[in-house]
Amino acid sequence: MYLIRNVNMANYLLKNGFNLLKIDIDNLDKRRLVFLFADSQLMRDCMSRFSKDGGSKNDSVENSTTALEWEQ
């Protein structure tokens, strides 16, 4: 499993054809969402190209009003 705590990263993986396995609440911080993807070398290669500029404030439960793109 590959755990993502950032909506922008999760959307990036979805746009690049990776399947989201589960959305859950972080065990360490109940205010944050976590996104679980199957781990693979192809997915890690894709993540290495993800632009990390700016980050995301949309990965907490309170700020989760922005839907993931696959839900729209």
PDB file of N, CA, C and O in Angstrom:
ATOM      1  N   MET A   1       0.831  -1.179   0.000  1.00  0.00           N
ATOM      2  CA  MET A   1       0.000   0.000   0.000  1.00  0.00           C
ATOM      3  C   MET A   1       0.878   1.247   0.000  1.00  0.00           C
ATOM      4  O   MET A   1       1.954   1.270   0.598  1.00  0.00           O
ATOM      5  N   TYR A   2       0.403   2.268  -0.674  1.00  0.00           N
ATOM      6  CA  TYR A   2       1.077   3.569  -0.720  1.00  0.00           C
ATOM      7  C   TYR A   2       0.098   4.576  -0.149  1.00  0.00           C
ATOM      8  O   TYR A   2      -0.989   4.762  -0.696  1.00  0.00           O
ATOM      9  N   LEU A   3       0.465   5.225   0.940  1.00  0.00           N
ATOM     10  CA  LEU A   3      -0.426   6.135   1.642  1.00  0.00           C
ATOM     11  C   LEU A   3      -0.111   7.575   1.244  1.00  0.00           C
ATOM     12  O   LEU A   3       1.042   8.004   1.296  1.00  0.00           O
ATOM     13  N   ILE A   4      -1.141   8.313   0.849  1.00  0.00           N
ATOM     14  CA  ILE A   4      -1.024   9.717   0.457  1.00  0.00           C
ATOM     15  C   ILE A   4      -1.866  10.533   1.424  1.00  0.00           C
ATOM     16  O   ILE A   4      -2.986  10.145   1.756  1.00  0.00           O
ATOM     17  N   ARG A   5      -1.328  11.667   1.880  1.00  0.00           N
ATOM     18  CA  ARG A   5      -2.074  12.554   2.781  1.00  0.00           C
ATOM     19  C   ARG A   5      -2.371  13.890   2.126  1.00  0.00           C
ATOM     20  O   ARG A   5      -2.581  14.886   2.818  1.00  0.00           O
ATOM     21  N   ASN A   6      -2.390  13.924   0.822  1.00  0.00           N
ATOM     22  CA  ASN A   6      -2.508  15.179   0.105  1.00  0.00           C
ATOM     23  C   ASN A   6      -3.476  15.000  -1.067  1.00  0.00           C
ATOM     24  O   ASN A   6      -3.261  14.137  -1.918  1.00  0.00           O
ATOM     25  N   VAL A   7      -4.534  15.804  -1.117  1.00  0.00           N
ATOM     26  CA  VAL A   7      -5.550  15.691  -2.165  1.00  0.00           C
ATOM     27  C   VAL A   7      -4.940  15.919  -3.547  1.00  0.00           C
ATOM     28  O   VAL A   7      -5.280  15.218  -4.499  1.00  0.00           O
ATOM     29  N   ASN A   8      -4.036  16.900  -3.658  1.00  0.00           N
ATOM     30  CA  ASN A   8      -3.421  17.164  -4.958  1.00  0.00           C
ATOM     31  C   ASN A   8      -2.630  15.958  -5.459  1.00  0.00           C
ATOM     32  O   ASN A   8      -2.683  15.633  -6.645  1.00  0.00           O
ATOM     33  N   MET A   9      -1.903  15.297  -4.572  1.00  0.00           N
ATOM     34  CA  MET A   9      -1.161  14.097  -4.957  1.00  0.00           C
ATOM     35  C   MET A   9      -2.108  12.973  -5.357  1.00  0.00           C
ATOM     36  O   MET A   9      -1.872  12.278  -6.346  1.00  0.00           O
ATOM     37  N   ALA A  10      -3.180  12.795  -4.588  1.00  0.00           N
ATOM     38  CA  ALA A  10      -4.157  11.755  -4.910  1.00  0.00           C
ATOM     39  C   ALA A  10      -4.782  12.022  -6.274  1.00  0.00           C
ATOM     40  O   ALA A  10      -4.919  11.103  -7.082  1.00  0.00           O
ATOM     41  N   ASN A  11      -5.157  13.258  -6.537  1.00  0.00           N
ATOM     42  CA  ASN A  11      -5.726  13.597  -7.842  1.00  0.00           C
ATOM     43  C   ASN A  11      -4.711  13.373  -8.966  1.00  0.00           C
ATOM     44  O   ASN A  11      -5.078  12.918 -10.049  1.00  0.00           O
ATOM     45  N   TYR A  12      -3.452  13.686  -8.716  1.00  0.00           N
ATOM     46  CA  TYR A  12      -2.398  13.471  -9.696  1.00  0.00           C
ATOM     47  C   TYR A  12      -2.314  11.987 -10.073  1.00  0.00           C
ATOM     48  O   TYR A  12      -2.230  11.644 -11.252  1.00  0.00           O
ATOM     49  N   LEU A  13      -2.337  11.119  -9.068  1.00  0.00           N
ATOM     50  CA  LEU A  13      -2.286   9.681  -9.346  1.00  0.00           C
ATOM     51  C   LEU A  13      -3.529   9.220 -10.106  1.00  0.00           C
ATOM     52  O   LEU A  13      -3.434   8.411 -11.028  1.00  0.00           O
ATOM     53  N   LEU A  14      -4.692   9.736  -9.716  1.00  0.00           N
ATOM     54  CA  LEU A  14      -5.929   9.367 -10.418  1.00  0.00           C
ATOM     55  C   LEU A  14      -5.887   9.808 -11.876  1.00  0.00           C
ATOM     56  O   LEU A  14      -6.291   9.052 -12.760  1.00  0.00           O
ATOM     57  N   LYS A  15      -5.404  11.018 -12.137  1.00  0.00           N
ATOM     58  CA  LYS A  15      -5.293  11.519 -13.513  1.00  0.00           C
ATOM     59  C   LYS A  15      -4.337  10.678 -14.343  1.00  0.00           C
ATOM     60  O   LYS A  15      -4.474  10.598 -15.564  1.00  0.00           O
ATOM     61  N   ASN A  16      -3.369  10.053 -13.683  1.00  0.00           N
ATOM     62  CA  ASN A  16      -2.384   9.245 -14.378  1.00  0.00           C
ATOM     63  C   ASN A  16      -2.743   7.763 -14.399  1.00  0.00           C
ATOM     64  O   ASN A  16      -1.899   6.912 -14.681  1.00  0.00           O
ATOM     65  N   GLY A  17      -4.013   7.463 -14.094  1.00  0.00           N
ATOM     66  CA  GLY A  17      -4.525   6.105 -14.282  1.00  0.00           C
ATOM     67  C   GLY A  17      -4.388   5.149 -13.124  1.00  0.00           C
ATOM     68  O   GLY A  17      -4.642   3.956 -13.290  1.00  0.00           O
ATOM     69  N   PHE A  18      -3.998   5.621 -11.958  1.00  0.00           N
ATOM     70  CA  PHE A  18      -3.857   4.735 -10.803  1.00  0.00           C
ATOM     71  C   PHE A  18      -5.171   4.684 -10.028  1.00  0.00           C
ATOM     72  O   PHE A  18      -5.837   5.705  -9.855  1.00  0.00           O
ATOM     73  N   ASN A  19      -5.536   3.502  -9.568  1.00  0.00           N
ATOM     74  CA  ASN A  19      -6.802   3.302  -8.865  1.00  0.00           C
ATOM     75  C   ASN A  19      -6.658   3.587  -7.377  1.00  0.00           C
ATOM     76  O   ASN A  19      -5.732   3.111  -6.720  1.00  0.00           O
ATOM     77  N   LEU A  20      -7.591   4.369  -6.866  1.00  0.00           N
ATOM     78  CA  LEU A  20      -7.676   4.641  -5.438  1.00  0.00           C
ATOM     79  C   LEU A  20      -8.328   3.443  -4.773  1.00  0.00           C
ATOM     80  O   LEU A  20      -9.427   3.038  -5.151  1.00  0.00           O
ATOM     81  N   LEU A  21      -7.650   2.875  -3.781  1.00  0.00           N
ATOM     82  CA  LEU A  21      -8.190   1.706  -3.094  1.00  0.00           C
ATOM     83  C   LEU A  21      -9.134   2.084  -1.959  1.00  0.00           C
ATOM     84  O   LEU A  21     -10.138   1.413  -1.722  1.00  0.00           O
ATOM     85  N   LYS A  22      -8.796   3.180  -1.255  1.00  0.00           N
ATOM     86  CA  LYS A  22      -9.606   3.539  -0.089  1.00  0.00           C
ATOM     87  C   LYS A  22      -9.279   4.959   0.360  1.00  0.00           C
ATOM     88  O   LYS A  22      -8.143   5.416   0.233  1.00  0.00           O
ATOM     89  N   ILE A  23     -10.287   5.649   0.886  1.00  0.00           N
ATOM     90  CA  ILE A  23     -10.103   6.924   1.580  1.00  0.00           C
ATOM     91  C   ILE A  23     -10.453   6.660   3.035  1.00  0.00           C
ATOM     92  O   ILE A  23     -11.477   6.045   3.334  1.00  0.00           O
ATOM     93  N   ASP A  24      -9.606   7.123   3.932  1.00  0.00           N
ATOM     94  CA  ASP A  24      -9.847   6.871   5.352  1.00  0.00           C
ATOM     95  C   ASP A  24      -9.403   8.094   6.153  1.00  0.00           C
ATOM     96  O   ASP A  24      -8.895   9.070   5.601  1.00  0.00           O
ATOM     97  N   ILE A  25      -9.606   8.014   7.458  1.00  0.00           N
ATOM     98  CA  ILE A  25      -9.154   9.068   8.369  1.00  0.00           C
ATOM     99  C   ILE A  25      -7.826   8.617   8.968  1.00  0.00           C
ATOM    100  O   ILE A  25      -7.682   7.468   9.385  1.00  0.00           O
ATOM    101  N   ASP A  26      -6.869   9.520   9.006  1.00  0.00           N
ATOM    102  CA  ASP A  26      -5.537   9.233   9.528  1.00  0.00           C
ATOM    103  C   ASP A  26      -5.629   8.812  10.987  1.00  0.00           C
ATOM    104  O   ASP A  26      -6.293   9.475  11.783  1.00  0.00           O
ATOM    105  N   ASN A  27      -4.967   7.715  11.346  1.00  0.00           N
ATOM    106  CA  ASN A  27      -4.973   7.235  12.730  1.00  0.00           C
ATOM    107  C   ASN A  27      -4.227   8.172  13.666  1.00  0.00           C
ATOM    108  O   ASN A  27      -4.552   8.257  14.850  1.00  0.00           O
ATOM    109  N   LEU A  28      -3.224   8.879  13.140  1.00  0.00           N
ATOM    110  CA  LEU A  28      -2.421   9.761  13.983  1.00  0.00           C
ATOM    111  C   LEU A  28      -3.031  11.148  14.146  1.00  0.00           C
ATOM    112  O   LEU A  28      -2.786  11.821  15.148  1.00  0.00           O
ATOM    113  N   ASP A  29      -3.821  11.577  13.171  1.00  0.00           N
ATOM    114  CA  ASP A  29      -4.451  12.899  13.214  1.00  0.00           C
ATOM    115  C   ASP A  29      -5.860  12.773  12.640  1.00  0.00           C
ATOM    116  O   ASP A  29      -6.037  12.737  11.422  1.00  0.00           O
ATOM    117  N   LYS A  30      -6.838  12.707  13.498  1.00  0.00           N
ATOM    118  CA  LYS A  30      -8.225  12.455  13.089  1.00  0.00           C
ATOM    119  C   LYS A  30      -8.807  13.566  12.213  1.00  0.00           C
ATOM    120  O   LYS A  30      -9.901  13.414  11.669  1.00  0.00           O
ATOM    121  N   ARG A  31      -8.084  14.683  12.073  1.00  0.00           N
ATOM    122  CA  ARG A  31      -8.559  15.778  11.227  1.00  0.00           C
ATOM    123  C   ARG A  31      -8.084  15.641   9.785  1.00  0.00           C
ATOM    124  O   ARG A  31      -8.457  16.451   8.936  1.00  0.00           O
ATOM    125  N   ARG A  32      -7.274  14.637   9.497  1.00  0.00           N
ATOM    126  CA  ARG A  32      -6.706  14.478   8.160  1.00  0.00           C
ATOM    127  C   ARG A  32      -7.260  13.238   7.457  1.00  0.00           C
ATOM    128  O   ARG A  32      -7.570  12.228   8.089  1.00  0.00           O
ATOM    129  N   LEU A  33      -7.375  13.343   6.144  1.00  0.00           N
ATOM    130  CA  LEU A  33      -7.760  12.201   5.321  1.00  0.00           C
ATOM    131  C   LEU A  33      -6.504  11.545   4.768  1.00  0.00           C
ATOM    132  O   LEU A  33      -5.494  12.213   4.545  1.00  0.00           O
ATOM    133  N   VAL A  34      -6.567  10.241   4.548  1.00  0.00           N
ATOM    134  CA  VAL A  34      -5.494   9.515   3.880  1.00  0.00           C
ATOM    135  C   VAL A  34      -6.083   8.773   2.695  1.00  0.00           C
ATOM    136  O   VAL A  34      -7.234   8.337   2.726  1.00  0.00           O
ATOM    137  N   PHE A  35      -5.283   8.636   1.656  1.00  0.00           N
ATOM    138  CA  PHE A  35      -5.707   8.008   0.407  1.00  0.00           C
ATOM    139  C   PHE A  35      -4.774   6.834   0.145  1.00  0.00           C
ATOM    140  O   PHE A  35      -3.557   7.009   0.086  1.00  0.00           O
ATOM    141  N   LEU A  36      -5.333   5.642  -0.011  1.00  0.00           N
ATOM    142  CA  LEU A  36      -4.521   4.439  -0.169  1.00  0.00           C
ATOM    143  C   LEU A  36      -4.528   3.976  -1.622  1.00  0.00           C
ATOM    144  O   LEU A  36      -5.584   3.821  -2.237  1.00  0.00           O
ATOM    145  N   PHE A  37      -3.328   3.759  -2.155  1.00  0.00           N
ATOM    146  CA  PHE A  37      -3.128   3.266  -3.508  1.00  0.00           C
ATOM    147  C   PHE A  37      -2.282   1.999  -3.443  1.00  0.00           C
ATOM    148  O   PHE A  37      -1.516   1.813  -2.497  1.00  0.00           O
ATOM    149  N   ALA A  38      -2.413   1.131  -4.437  1.00  0.00           N
ATOM    150  CA  ALA A  38      -1.543  -0.036  -4.531  1.00  0.00           C
ATOM    151  C   ALA A  38      -0.140   0.445  -4.884  1.00  0.00           C
ATOM    152  O   ALA A  38       0.030   1.278  -5.774  1.00  0.00           O
ATOM    153  N   ASP A  39       0.850  -0.073  -4.195  1.00  0.00           N
ATOM    154  CA  ASP A  39       2.237   0.327  -4.426  1.00  0.00           C
ATOM    155  C   ASP A  39       2.812  -0.444  -5.607  1.00  0.00           C
ATOM    156  O   ASP A  39       2.607  -1.651  -5.729  1.00  0.00           O
ATOM    157  N   SER A  40       3.528   0.257  -6.468  1.00  0.00           N
ATOM    158  CA  SER A  40       4.226  -0.375  -7.588  1.00  0.00           C
ATOM    159  C   SER A  40       5.365   0.547  -8.015  1.00  0.00           C
ATOM    160  O   SER A  40       5.370   1.733  -7.688  1.00  0.00           O
ATOM    161  N   GLN A  41       6.315  -0.002  -8.738  1.00  0.00           N
ATOM    162  CA  GLN A  41       7.417   0.823  -9.230  1.00  0.00           C
ATOM    163  C   GLN A  41       6.907   1.863 -10.215  1.00  0.00           C
ATOM    164  O   GLN A  41       7.404   2.989 -10.235  1.00  0.00           O
ATOM    165  N   LEU A  42       5.927   1.505 -11.029  1.00  0.00           N
ATOM    166  CA  LEU A  42       5.347   2.445 -11.985  1.00  0.00           C
ATOM    167  C   LEU A  42       4.717   3.641 -11.262  1.00  0.00           C
ATOM    168  O   LEU A  42       4.867   4.785 -11.691  1.00  0.00           O
ATOM    169  N   MET A  43       4.013   3.364 -10.164  1.00  0.00           N
ATOM    170  CA  MET A  43       3.388   4.437  -9.384  1.00  0.00           C
ATOM    171  C   MET A  43       4.455   5.312  -8.719  1.00  0.00           C
ATOM    172  O   MET A  43       4.304   6.532  -8.674  1.00  0.00           O
ATOM    173  N   ARG A  44       5.518   4.715  -8.209  1.00  0.00           N
ATOM    174  CA  ARG A  44       6.599   5.491  -7.591  1.00  0.00           C
ATOM    175  C   ARG A  44       7.300   6.365  -8.632  1.00  0.00           C
ATOM    176  O   ARG A  44       7.680   7.499  -8.337  1.00  0.00           O
ATOM    177  N   ASP A  45       7.472   5.841  -9.842  1.00  0.00           N
ATOM    178  CA  ASP A  45       8.056   6.636 -10.923  1.00  0.00           C
ATOM    179  C   ASP A  45       7.169   7.831 -11.246  1.00  0.00           C
ATOM    180  O   ASP A  45       7.666   8.935 -11.462  1.00  0.00           O
ATOM    181  N   CYS A  46       5.855   7.613 -11.279  1.00  0.00           N
ATOM    182  CA  CYS A  46       4.897   8.688 -11.535  1.00  0.00           C
ATOM    183  C   CYS A  46       4.975   9.737 -10.423  1.00  0.00           C
ATOM    184  O   CYS A  46       4.965  10.935 -10.704  1.00  0.00           O
ATOM    185  N   MET A  47       5.051   9.296  -9.168  1.00  0.00           N
ATOM    186  CA  MET A  47       5.126  10.226  -8.043  1.00  0.00           C
ATOM    187  C   MET A  47       6.417  11.033  -8.067  1.00  0.00           C
ATOM    188  O   MET A  47       6.440  12.165  -7.585  1.00  0.00           O
ATOM    189  N   SER A  48       7.481  10.480  -8.615  1.00  0.00           N
ATOM    190  CA  SER A  48       8.749  11.214  -8.669  1.00  0.00           C
ATOM    191  C   SER A  48       8.646  12.416  -9.607  1.00  0.00           C
ATOM    192  O   SER A  48       9.467  13.330  -9.529  1.00  0.00           O
ATOM    193  N   ARG A  49       7.651  12.425 -10.491  1.00  0.00           N
ATOM    194  CA  ARG A  49       7.440  13.549 -11.404  1.00  0.00           C
ATOM    195  C   ARG A  49       6.406  14.547 -10.873  1.00  0.00           C
ATOM    196  O   ARG A  49       6.154  15.566 -11.517  1.00  0.00           O
ATOM    197  N   PHE A  50       5.811  14.278  -9.726  1.00  0.00           N
ATOM    198  CA  PHE A  50       4.809  15.169  -9.155  1.00  0.00           C
ATOM    199  C   PHE A  50       5.463  16.465  -8.680  1.00  0.00           C
ATOM    200  O   PHE A  50       6.453  16.437  -7.950  1.00  0.00           O
ATOM    201  N   SER A  51       4.908  17.588  -9.093  1.00  0.00           N
ATOM    202  CA  SER A  51       5.418  18.889  -8.659  1.00  0.00           C
ATOM    203  C   SER A  51       4.977  19.138  -7.226  1.00  0.00           C
ATOM    204  O   SER A  51       3.782  19.145  -6.932  1.00  0.00           O
ATOM    205  N   LYS A  52       5.921  19.338  -6.351  1.00  0.00           N
ATOM    206  CA  LYS A  52       5.609  19.520  -4.933  1.00  0.00           C
ATOM    207  C   LYS A  52       5.496  20.991  -4.550  1.00  0.00           C
ATOM    208  O   LYS A  52       5.461  21.315  -3.363  1.00  0.00           O
ATOM    209  N   ASP A  53       5.439  21.876  -5.522  1.00  0.00           N
ATOM    210  CA  ASP A  53       5.322  23.309  -5.248  1.00  0.00           C
ATOM    211  C   ASP A  53       3.973  23.638  -4.622  1.00  0.00           C
ATOM    212  O   ASP A  53       2.931  23.232  -5.136  1.00  0.00           O
ATOM    213  N   GLY A  54       3.993  24.362  -3.530  1.00  0.00           N
ATOM    214  CA  GLY A  54       2.762  24.889  -2.963  1.00  0.00           C
ATOM    215  C   GLY A  54       2.056  24.002  -1.978  1.00  0.00           C
ATOM    216  O   GLY A  54       1.458  24.520  -1.036  1.00  0.00           O
ATOM    217  N   GLY A  55       2.086  22.699  -2.134  1.00  0.00           N
ATOM    218  CA  GLY A  55       1.396  21.810  -1.218  1.00  0.00           C
ATOM    219  C   GLY A  55      -0.115  21.940  -1.318  1.00  0.00           C
ATOM    220  O   GLY A  55      -0.636  22.510  -2.278  1.00  0.00           O
ATOM    221  N   SER A  56      -0.810  21.415  -0.332  1.00  0.00           N
ATOM    222  CA  SER A  56      -2.265  21.433  -0.340  1.00  0.00           C
ATOM    223  C   SER A  56      -2.785  21.620   1.060  1.00  0.00           C
ATOM    224  O   SER A  56      -2.265  21.033   2.009  1.00  0.00           O
ATOM    225  N   LYS A  57      -3.805  22.431   1.195  1.00  0.00           N
ATOM    226  CA  LYS A  57      -4.500  22.580   2.468  1.00  0.00           C
ATOM    227  C   LYS A  57      -5.808  21.786   2.442  1.00  0.00           C
ATOM    228  O   LYS A  57      -6.591  21.849   3.389  1.00  0.00           O
ATOM    229  N   ASN A  58      -6.044  21.041   1.360  1.00  0.00           N
ATOM    230  CA  ASN A  58      -7.320  20.353   1.185  1.00  0.00           C
ATOM    231  C   ASN A  58      -7.327  18.928   1.711  1.00  0.00           C
ATOM    232  O   ASN A  58      -8.269  18.187   1.431  1.00  0.00           O
ATOM    233  N   ASP A  59      -6.319  18.518   2.460  1.00  0.00           N
ATOM    234  CA  ASP A  59      -6.256  17.133   2.882  1.00  0.00           C
ATOM    235  C   ASP A  59      -6.755  16.891   4.302  1.00  0.00           C
ATOM    236  O   ASP A  59      -6.593  15.789   4.825  1.00  0.00           O
ATOM    237  N   SER A  60      -7.351  17.883   4.932  1.00  0.00           N
ATOM    238  CA  SER A  60      -7.932  17.667   6.249  1.00  0.00           C
ATOM    239  C   SER A  60      -9.437  17.440   6.122  1.00  0.00           C
ATOM    240  O   SER A  60     -10.052  17.815   5.124  1.00  0.00           O
ATOM    241  N   VAL A  61     -10.010  16.830   7.134  1.00  0.00           N
ATOM    242  CA  VAL A  61     -11.453  16.581   7.131  1.00  0.00           C
ATOM    243  C   VAL A  61     -12.214  17.897   7.029  1.00  0.00           C
ATOM    244  O   VAL A  61     -13.205  17.990   6.305  1.00  0.00           O
ATOM    245  N   GLU A  62     -11.749  18.922   7.758  1.00  0.00           N
ATOM    246  CA  GLU A  62     -12.429  20.211   7.747  1.00  0.00           C
ATOM    247  C   GLU A  62     -12.392  20.867   6.367  1.00  0.00           C
ATOM    248  O   GLU A  62     -13.326  21.578   5.996  1.00  0.00           O
ATOM    249  N   ASN A  63     -11.335  20.636   5.614  1.00  0.00           N
ATOM    250  CA  ASN A  63     -11.159  21.274   4.308  1.00  0.00           C
ATOM    251  C   ASN A  63     -11.494  20.338   3.155  1.00  0.00           C
ATOM    252  O   ASN A  63     -11.093  20.603   2.021  1.00  0.00           O
ATOM    253  N   SER A  64     -12.206  19.267   3.406  1.00  0.00           N
ATOM    254  CA  SER A  64     -12.447  18.268   2.373  1.00  0.00           C
ATOM    255  C   SER A  64     -13.692  18.546   1.547  1.00  0.00           C
ATOM    256  O   SER A  64     -14.255  17.621   0.961  1.00  0.00           O
ATOM    257  N   THR A  65     -14.143  19.810   1.483  1.00  0.00           N
ATOM    258  CA  THR A  65     -15.300  20.134   0.676  1.00  0.00           C
ATOM    259  C   THR A  65     -14.980  20.064  -0.818  1.00  0.00           C
ATOM    260  O   THR A  65     -15.886  19.928  -1.639  1.00  0.00           O
ATOM    261  N   THR A  66     -13.699  20.156  -1.173  1.00  0.00           N
ATOM    262  CA  THR A  66     -13.300  19.980  -2.564  1.00  0.00           C
ATOM    263  C   THR A  66     -13.281  18.490  -2.858  1.00  0.00           C
ATOM    264  O   THR A  66     -12.458  17.760  -2.305  1.00  0.00           O
ATOM    265  N   ALA A  67     -14.161  18.040  -3.705  1.00  0.00           N
ATOM    266  CA  ALA A  67     -14.273  16.618  -4.004  1.00  0.00           C
ATOM    267  C   ALA A  67     -13.099  16.156  -4.843  1.00  0.00           C
ATOM    268  O   ALA A  67     -12.548  16.915  -5.639  1.00  0.00           O
ATOM    269  N   LEU A  68     -12.727  14.915  -4.655  1.00  0.00           N
ATOM    270  CA  LEU A  68     -11.760  14.328  -5.566  1.00  0.00           C
ATOM    271  C   LEU A  68     -12.355  14.324  -6.958  1.00  0.00           C
ATOM    272  O   LEU A  68     -13.565  14.163  -7.115  1.00  0.00           O
ATOM    273  N   GLU A  69     -11.534  14.498  -7.957  1.00  0.00           N
ATOM    274  CA  GLU A  69     -12.039  14.644  -9.308  1.00  0.00           C
ATOM    275  C   GLU A  69     -12.810  13.421  -9.798  1.00  0.00           C
ATOM    276  O   GLU A  69     -13.723  13.565 -10.611  1.00  0.00           O
ATOM    277  N   TRP A  70     -12.470  12.237  -9.331  1.00  0.00           N
ATOM    278  CA  TRP A  70     -13.184  11.045  -9.797  1.00  0.00           C
ATOM    279  C   TRP A  70     -14.595  10.962  -9.214  1.00  0.00           C
ATOM    280  O   TRP A  70     -15.418  10.194  -9.712  1.00  0.00           O
ATOM    281  N   GLU A  71     -14.890  11.748  -8.156  1.00  0.00           N
ATOM    282  CA  GLU A  71     -16.214  11.738  -7.544  1.00  0.00           C
ATOM    283  C   GLU A  71     -17.172  12.697  -8.250  1.00  0.00           C
ATOM    284  O   GLU A  71     -18.385  12.595  -8.062  1.00  0.00           O
ATOM    285  N   GLN A  72     -16.667  13.606  -9.042  1.00  0.00           N
ATOM    286  CA  GLN A  72     -17.509  14.632  -9.657  1.00  0.00           C
ATOM    287  C   GLN A  72     -18.303  14.083 -10.805  1.00  0.00           C
ATOM    288  O   GLN A  72     -19.065  14.816 -11.435  1.00  0.00           O
TER     289      GLN A  72
END
